[in-house]
Amino acid sequence: MEALEIARWQFGITTVYHFLMVPLTIGLGLLVAIMHTAWYRTGKDQYLRMTKFWGKLFLINFIMGVATGLVQEFQFGMAWSEYSRFVGDVFGAPLAMEALLAFFVESIFLGLWIFGWGRLPKAVHLLSIWCASLATICSAYFILAANSWMQHPVGVEMIDGRPVMVDVWAVLTNNTLLVAFPHTIFGALSVAGGFLLGISWYHLWKRRRDGIDTVGGDGKVIVGSEPSRGRDAADHKVWLRSLRIGAVVAVVSFAGVSLTGDLQAKLMFDQQPMKMAAAEAACHDGTGFSILSVGDLGSNDCADMVAVVELPGMLSFLANGDFDTDIRGINTLLPEYQERFGTHLPDDPIYGERAGTEIDYVPVMEVTYWGFRIMITFGMLAAAAAAVALWVVRKGTVPESKWLMRLAVFGILAPFGANSAGWIFTEMGRQPFVVAPNPDPDGIDNVFMFTAAAVSPGVSLGELIFSLSAFTLVYGTLLVVEVKLLAAYCRGGVPAAMPELLHAPSAESANKESAKKDDDGGPHGGGDGTGGRGKDSDADDVLSFAY
């Protein structure tokens, strides 16, 4: 083992784990803002319940995302100090914008939203969740600006061997960023859509299992009620509407992911051709897209690779939009990389024990090849399942099948898997560079960094093994905590976020009565969603939602 490999494992584990929370936070935050808007405009109890239930899950995930994301900053200084020095003059601006203009705004307005129930004017309270959600999206933009610069350096000059930013606008409008950002947002929405769909399916199934809802002779649902447990007609509307919203979002977001993914692939063929050649196991020049290729495990040697099934012309279409242009394969690209960047790492102390060793420009093909396909497959499965779900619930409920319910719940993991696989493919496919070179002949030359030069020289193998073990243990514990919290609140249904429903004989009628007494003539009964039960009760409700 080497310090570099352990540092890479550590960064990979913590980053991929953190990225499990990121898309759900982005996507679910936006959907909660839309639900809150629907309640503000209509005053319907079902939208209030949707806002509070999905908002509670959003808060749990947001807090866990913050806790795991803080470690990323620590890792840059601990294990990747040389990398931090190299990119520091460039990353300072976008990461400062992320902290000051996005994360702080996000945190402040999220706090106002959490504790603003019944205290803030209704319009201000609504504005707070929109500000928090949009700030989350802005945060993603600035972070992707930094990551996109690693994929395609722009807007800098090399001074004393380090890139110094001379054009912040070029960094913030990098063509790699302008494609990666919508691709990431659509991916986040697909996660949120699948999340809504799976949990809503479970609750509709549970209502049928418990005999609350039945199906008539025409196949349409007959909605029942169990007011003492908060499972009344409005509860049914919550899950049916949430499922339909989730399914529509999942289908639309897959279309968006596909369109932006196609643009991203075309850019990658131009900017990082070796990554895409490895992703297709394309050893030789040609136009065929590999449906299935096999080779020796762990080998990057094209002599060990056999194309079993190919789709003629499709690789050319992905790269250029036509079907007859030959795309350069690994055997053609490898000599080009060796001529431009050398065959061996420089004999420099910064490379440690790897100084002078041969450079392998071909990324791990098992990871790039299967990561690319897992990303596409899981995305397609999630979208197909969402389309089927829309058809299944057209008469107002879901089948009684327990296996279908389990499939819907486990289907929540599919878009998570697609996002993670895509992220791993994007990052590992860039190897052996931590900052990939700009291939444009008219662009910025010699702005690149080998991963072997990025690791901290003063950190020992033992220290990295200890930190890797500690992070893995802590993150594993946090994963158990998050899953248990999410599972508990998901099983608890809307009353888990609105305990007052268990004590009111008819929360829906109470809210309607409260709306009539609203001083400003609005439909919200003061905006607290408690049915006008008094000041002390309102305070209790706010705290129960917050904590």
C-alpha positions in Angstrom: 0.0 0.0 0.0 1.0 3.6 -0.7 -0.1 6.8 1.0 -1.5 8.0 -2.4 -3.8 5.0 -2.8 -5.1 5.3 0.8 -5.6 9.0 0.4 -7.6 8.3 -2.8 -9.7 5.7 -1.1 -10.4 8.1 1.8 -11.4 10.9 -0.5 -13.6 8.6 -2.6 -15.4 7.0 0.4 -16.2 10.3 2.1 -17.1 12.2 -1.1 -19.4 9.5 -2.5 -21.1 9.2 0.9 -21.6 12.9 1.1 -22.9 12.9 -2.5 -25.7 10.6 -1.4 -27.2 13.5 0.6 -26.6 16.3 -1.9 -29.0 15.3 -4.7 -31.8 14.6 -2.3 -31.3 17.9 -0.6 -31.3 19.8 -3.9 -34.3 18.0 -5.4 -36.4 17.7 -2.3 -35.9 21.3 -1.2 -37.2 22.5 -4.6 -40.3 20.2 -4.4 -41.0 21.3 -0.8 -40.9 24.9 -1.9 -43.4 24.1 -4.7 -45.7 22.3 -2.2 -45.5 25.3 0.2 -46.5 27.5 -2.7 -49.5 25.3 -3.5 -50.6 25.6 0.1 -50.1 29.3 0.1 -52.2 29.8 -3.0 -55.0 27.3 -2.3 -55.1 26.9 1.5 -55.8 23.2 1.0 -55.0 21.1 4.0 -53.4 18.4 1.8 -50.6 20.8 0.7 -49.9 21.9 4.2 -49.5 18.2 5.2 -47.3 17.5 2.2 -45.1 20.6 3.0 -44.6 19.6 6.6 -44.0 15.8 6.0 -41.6 16.1 3.1 -40.1 19.2 4.7 -39.3 17.2 7.8 -37.4 14.6 5.7 -35.7 17.3 3.9 -34.4 18.8 7.1 -33.0 15.4 8.4 -31.2 14.9 5.1 -29.9 18.5 5.0 -28.4 18.3 8.5 -26.6 15.0 7.7 -25.4 16.5 4.5 -23.8 19.5 6.3 -22.2 17.2 8.9 -20.6 15.0 6.2 -19.7 17.8 3.9 -17.6 19.6 6.5 -15.1 16.7 6.3 -14.3 17.6 2.7 -12.7 20.8 3.7 -10.6 19.1 6.3 -9.4 16.5 3.8 -8.1 19.0 1.3 -5.6 20.4 3.9 -4.8 17.1 5.5 -4.3 14.6 2.7 -4.1 16.8 -0.4 -2.0 19.9 0.6 -0.1 20.0 -2.7 -3.3 19.9 -4.7 -4.7 22.7 -2.4 -1.7 24.8 -3.2 -2.0 24.2 -6.9 -5.7 25.0 -7.2 -6.0 27.5 -4.3 -5.7 30.7 -6.4 -8.6 29.4 -8.6 -10.8 27.7 -6.1 -10.8 30.6 -3.6 -13.3 32.7 -5.5 -16.0 30.1 -6.3 -15.7 28.4 -2.9 -15.9 31.7 -1.1 -19.0 32.5 -3.2 -20.5 29.1 -2.3 -19.9 29.8 1.4 -21.0 33.5 1.6 -23.6 33.8 -1.1 -25.1 30.3 -1.0 -24.5 28.3 2.1 -25.0 31.2 4.6 -28.1 32.3 2.8 -29.4 28.8 2.6 -28.8 28.2 6.4 -30.3 31.5 7.5 -33.5 31.2 5.4 -33.9 27.6 6.3 -33.8 28.6 10.0 -36.4 31.2 9.3 -38.6 28.6 7.6 -38.2 26.0 10.4 -39.1 28.4 13.2 -41.3 30.8 11.2 -44.5 28.7 11.3 -47.2 31.0 12.8 -44.6 33.7 13.5 -43.7 35.2 10.1 -46.2 36.7 7.6 -47.3 34.0 5.2 -45.6 35.5 2.2 -42.3 36.0 4.0 -42.5 32.5 5.3 -43.0 31.2 1.8 -40.2 33.3 0.5 -37.8 31.8 3.1 -38.1 28.3 1.8 -37.7 29.5 -1.8 -34.6 31.4 -0.8 -33.2 28.3 1.0 -33.9 26.1 -1.9 -32.5 28.4 -4.6 -29.4 29.0 -2.4 -28.9 25.3 -2.3 -29.0 25.2 -6.1 -26.6 28.2 -6.2 -24.3 26.3 -3.9 -24.2 23.4 -6.3 -23.3 25.8 -9.1 -20.3 27.3 -7.4 -19.0 23.8 -6.3 -19.4 22.5 -9.8 -17.6 25.6 -11.1 -14.5 24.4 -9.1 -15.0 20.8 -10.2 -15.5 21.7 -13.8 -12.2 23.7 -13.8 -10.5 20.5 -12.7 -12.0 18.8 -15.7 -11.3 21.7 -18.1 -9.0 24.5 -16.9 -9.9 28.0 -18.2 -9.4 31.6 -17.1 -5.9 31.3 -15.7 -2.3 32.0 -16.3 0.7 29.9 -15.2 2.9 32.0 -12.8 5.8 30.2 -11.1 4.4 26.8 -11.9 0.9 27.6 -10.5 -2.3 28.6 -12.2 -3.5 32.1 -11.2 -7.0 33.1 -12.0 -7.1 36.1 -14.4 -10.7 35.8 -15.5 -13.3 34.8 -12.9 -16.1 35.1 -15.5 -14.4 32.4 -17.7 -14.3 30.1 -14.7 -18.0 30.7 -13.9 -19.1 30.2 -17.5 -16.8 27.3 -18.3 -18.6 25.3 -21.0 -18.0 22.1 -18.9 -19.8 23.8 -16.0 -22.7 25.0 -18.2 -23.5 21.4 -19.1 -22.6 19.7 -15.8 -24.8 22.0 -13.8 -28.2 21.2 -15.4 -27.2 17.6 -15.6 -26.6 17.5 -11.9 -29.9 19.4 -11.1 -31.9 17.0 -13.2 -30.1 14.1 -11.5 -31.1 15.6 -8.1 -34.7 15.9 -9.2 -34.8 12.3 -10.3 -33.6 11.3 -6.8 -36.3 13.4 -5.2 -39.0 12.1 -7.6 -38.1 8.5 -6.8 -38.1 9.3 -3.1 -41.6 10.7 -3.2 -42.9 7.9 -5.4 -41.5 5.0 -3.2 -42.7 6.4 0.2 -46.1 7.5 -1.1 -46.6 4.0 -2.7 -45.9 2.5 0.8 -48.5 4.6 2.5 -51.2 4.0 -0.1 -50.5 0.3 0.2 -50.6 0.5 3.9 -54.0 2.2 3.8 -55.3 -0.6 1.7 -53.7 -3.3 3.9 -55.3 -1.8 7.0 -58.7 -1.7 5.3 -59.0 2.1 5.2 -59.3 2.3 1.5 -61.1 -0.2 -0.7 -61.7 -0.7 -4.4 -65.1 -0.6 -6.0 -66.5 -2.7 -8.8 -65.3 -0.2 -11.3 -61.7 -0.5 -10.0 -61.7 3.0 -8.5 -60.7 3.7 -5.0 -63.2 4.2 -2.2 -61.4 6.4 0.3 -62.0 5.6 3.9 -61.0 7.4 7.1 -59.3 6.7 10.5 -59.2 10.3 12.0 -57.8 9.2 15.4 -54.6 8.3 13.7 -54.6 11.2 11.2 -55.4 8.9 8.3 -58.4 10.6 6.9 -59.4 11.6 3.3 -56.8 14.4 3.3 -54.2 11.9 4.2 -55.1 9.8 1.1 -54.8 13.0 -1.1 -51.3 13.6 0.4 -50.0 10.3 -0.8 -51.8 10.1 -4.1 -50.7 13.7 -5.0 -47.2 13.1 -3.8 -46.8 9.9 -5.8 -48.1 11.6 -9.0 -45.8 14.5 -8.5 -42.8 12.2 -7.8 -43.5 10.1 -10.9 -43.9 13.1 -13.2 -40.7 14.7 -11.8 -38.9 11.4 -12.3 -39.9 11.0 -15.9 -39.3 14.7 -16.8 -35.9 14.7 -15.0 -34.8 11.6 -16.8 -35.5 13.4 -20.1 -33.4 16.3 -18.9 -30.6 14.1 -17.7 -30.6 12.3 -21.1 -30.4 15.6 -23.1 -27.7 17.2 -20.9 -25.9 13.9 -20.6 -25.6 13.7 -24.4 -24.1 17.2 -24.4 -21.8 16.3 -21.6 -20.6 13.2 -23.4 -19.8 15.2 -26.6 -17.7 17.6 -24.5 -15.9 14.7 -22.9 -15.0 13.2 -26.2 -13.4 16.5 -27.0 -11.9 17.5 -23.6 -11.0 14.1 -22.2 -11.0 11.6 -25.0 -9.2 8.9 -23.1 -11.9 8.9 -20.5 -14.6 8.2 -23.1 -12.5 5.7 -24.9 -12.1 3.7 -21.7 -15.8 4.1 -21.0 -16.5 2.4 -24.3 -13.6 -0.1 -24.1 -12.8 1.4 -27.5 -9.3 0.1 -28.1 -9.3 0.8 -31.9 -10.7 3.7 -33.9 -14.2 3.1 -35.1 -17.9 4.1 -34.8 -19.3 1.2 -32.9 -20.8 1.5 -29.4 -20.0 -1.4 -27.1 -23.1 -3.1 -25.7 -20.9 -5.7 -24.0 -17.2 -6.1 -23.9 -15.2 -8.5 -21.7 -11.6 -8.7 -20.6 -9.3 -9.8 -17.8 -10.1 -8.4 -14.4 -7.9 -5.5 -13.5 -6.2 -5.3 -16.9 -6.1 -2.1 -18.9 -4.4 -3.8 -21.8 -6.4 -3.7 -25.0 -5.0 -7.1 -25.9 -7.1 -8.6 -23.1 -10.3 -6.9 -24.3 -12.9 -8.5 -26.5 -16.0 -6.7 -27.9 -18.8 -9.2 -27.8 -21.8 -7.0 -28.9 -21.4 -3.6 -30.7 -24.0 -1.1 -32.1 -22.5 0.3 -35.3 -22.5 4.1 -35.7 -23.7 4.8 -32.2 -20.4 5.8 -30.7 -19.9 8.3 -33.6 -23.4 9.7 -32.8 -22.6 10.2 -29.1 -19.4 12.0 -30.0 -20.3 14.0 -33.1 -24.0 13.6 -33.9 -23.4 11.6 -37.0 -23.0 7.9 -37.7 -19.8 7.6 -39.8 -17.0 9.5 -38.1 -14.3 7.3 -36.7 -13.6 8.0 -33.0 -10.1 7.7 -31.7 -9.5 4.6 -29.6 -7.1 3.9 -26.8 -4.4 2.6 -29.1 -4.4 5.9 -31.0 -4.7 8.2 -28.0 -2.0 6.5 -25.9 0.9 7.6 -28.1 -0.5 11.2 -28.2 -0.7 11.4 -24.4 2.8 10.0 -24.1 4.2 12.4 -26.6 2.6 15.4 -24.9 2.9 14.6 -21.2 5.8 12.1 -21.2 6.0 8.4 -20.6 7.3 8.6 -17.0 6.6 10.8 -14.1 9.3 13.5 -13.6 12.2 12.6 -11.2 11.0 15.1 -8.7 10.6 14.7 -4.9 7.0 15.9 -5.1 6.1 12.5 -6.6 7.6 10.6 -3.7 8.2 6.9 -4.4 6.5 7.2 -7.8 9.0 9.6 -9.2 10.3 8.2 -12.5 7.7 5.5 -12.8 5.8 4.8 -16.0 2.5 6.7 -16.4 -0.6 4.7 -17.1 -2.9 7.1 -19.0 -5.7 4.6 -19.3 -8.2 4.9 -16.3 -9.5 1.7 -14.7 -11.7 0.3 -17.5 -13.9 -1.8 -15.2 -14.9 1.4 -13.4 -15.4 3.7 -16.4 -17.0 1.1 -18.6 -19.5 -0.3 -16.0 -19.9 3.0 -14.2 -21.2 4.6 -17.4 -23.6 1.7 -18.0 -24.8 1.5 -14.5 -25.6 5.2 -14.6 -27.7 4.9 -17.7 -29.4 1.6 -16.7 -30.5 2.8 -13.2 -31.7 6.1 -14.7 -33.8 4.3 -17.3 -35.2 1.8 -14.8 -36.2 4.7 -12.4 -37.9 6.6 -15.3 -39.7 3.5 -16.6 -40.9 2.6 -13.1 -42.3 6.1 -12.7 -44.2 5.9 -15.9 -45.7 2.6 -14.9 -46.6 4.0 -11.5 -48.5 6.9 -13.1 -50.6 4.3 -15.0 -51.1 2.1 -12.0 -52.5 4.9 -9.8 -54.8 6.3 -12.4 -57.9 5.1 -10.4 -56.7 6.5 -7.1 -54.7 3.8 -5.3 -52.1 1.1 -5.6 -52.4 -2.7 -5.7 -52.4 -4.7 -2.5 -49.3 -6.7 -3.6 -46.7 -6.6 -0.9 -44.0 -7.4 -3.4 -44.9 -4.4 -5.6 -44.7 -2.2 -2.5 -41.3 -3.5 -1.7 -40.1 -3.0 -5.3 -41.4 0.6 -5.2 -39.6 1.3 -1.9 -36.3 -0.3 -3.0 -36.7 1.6 -6.3 -35.8 4.7 -4.3 -32.2 3.5 -4.5 -32.1 3.4 -8.3 -31.6 7.2 -9.0 -29.2 7.3 -6.0 -27.2 4.6 -7.7 -27.3 6.4 -11.1 -26.0 9.6 -9.5 -23.2 7.9 -7.6 -22.1 5.8 -10.6 -22.0 8.9 -12.8 -20.0 10.8 -10.2 -17.5 8.0 -9.8 -17.2 7.6 -13.6 -16.5 11.3 -14.0 -13.9 11.5 -11.3 -12.0 8.2 -11.8 -12.1 8.6 -15.5 -9.9 11.7 -15.2 -7.0 9.7 -13.9 -4.0 9.9 -13.8 -4.7 13.6 -13.6 -6.3 15.4 -10.7 -6.5 18.5 -12.9 -7.0 17.4 -16.5 -5.1 19.2 -19.2 -7.0 21.5 -21.6 -6.8 19.9 -25.1 -7.7 23.0 -27.0 -4.6 24.0 -29.2 -5.6 27.6 -28.7 -6.4 27.2 -25.0 -4.2 27.2 -21.9 -1.3 24.8 -22.2 0.5 23.1 -19.4 -2.3 23.6 -16.8 -2.6 20.1 -15.4 -1.6 18.1 -12.3 -0.9 14.4 -11.9 -2.7 12.8 -9.0 0.6 11.4 -7.8 1.8 15.0 -7.2 -1.3 16.1 -5.3 -1.0 14.1 -2.1 0.4 15.7 1.1 4.1 14.9 1.4 4.2 15.1 5.2 1.3 12.6 5.8 2.4 9.1 6.5 0.7 5.9 5.4 -0.2 5.0 9.1 -1.8 8.4 9.6 -3.9 8.0 6.5 -5.0 4.5 7.4 -6.0 5.8 10.9 -8.0 8.7 9.4 -9.6 6.4 6.8 -10.7 4.0 9.5 -12.0 6.8 11.7 -13.9 8.5 8.9 -15.4 5.2 7.7 -16.5 4.3 11.3 -18.0 7.8 11.8 -19.7 7.8 8.5 -21.0 4.3 8.9 -22.6 5.4 12.3 -24.1 8.5 10.6 -25.5 6.4 7.9 -27.3 4.2 10.5 -28.6 7.3 12.2 -29.9 8.9 9.0 -31.6 5.7 7.7 -33.2 5.1 11.1 -34.5 8.7 11.3 -35.8 8.7 7.8 -37.4 5.3 8.2 -39.0 6.3 11.5 -40.5 9.5 10.1 -41.5 7.8 6.8 -43.4 5.0 8.7 -45.0 7.6 11.0 -46.6 9.4 8.0 -47.8 12.9 8.2 -48.5 12.8 12.0 -44.7 12.4 12.5 -44.3 16.0 11.3 -47.8 17.2 12.5 -48.5 15.5 15.9 -51.5 17.7 16.3 -53.4 15.5 13.8 -53.5 12.7 16.4 -55.3 15.0 18.9 -57.7 16.8 16.7 -61.0 15.0 15.6 -60.8 16.6 12.3 -57.7 18.6 11.4 -59.1 19.4 8.0 -62.3 21.0 9.3 -60.3 22.9 12.0 -58.0 24.4 9.4 -61.0 25.4 7.3 -62.6 27.1 10.3 -59.3 28.8 11.1 -59.1 30.1 7.6 -62.4 31.9 8.0 -61.1 33.8 11.0 -57.9 34.9 9.3 -57.5 38.6 10.0 -56.1 39.5 6.6 -58.7 37.5 4.7 -56.1 34.9 3.5 -56.8 31.2 3.4 -54.2 30.1 6.0 -55.5 30.6 9.5 -52.4 32.5 10.5 -50.0 30.3 8.6 -49.3 27.9 11.4 -51.3 24.9 10.3 -52.5 24.1 13.8 -56.1 24.8 13.2 -56.1 27.9 15.5 -55.6 25.9 18.7 -54.0 28.7 20.6 -50.6 30.3 21.2 -49.1 27.6 23.4 -50.2 24.8 21.1 -48.7 26.7 18.2 -45.3 27.0 19.9 -45.4 23.2 20.7 -46.1 22.5 17.0 -43.2 24.6 15.8 -40.8 22.9 18.1 -42.1 19.4 17.2 -41.6 20.3 13.5 -38.1 21.7 14.1 -36.8 18.8 16.2 
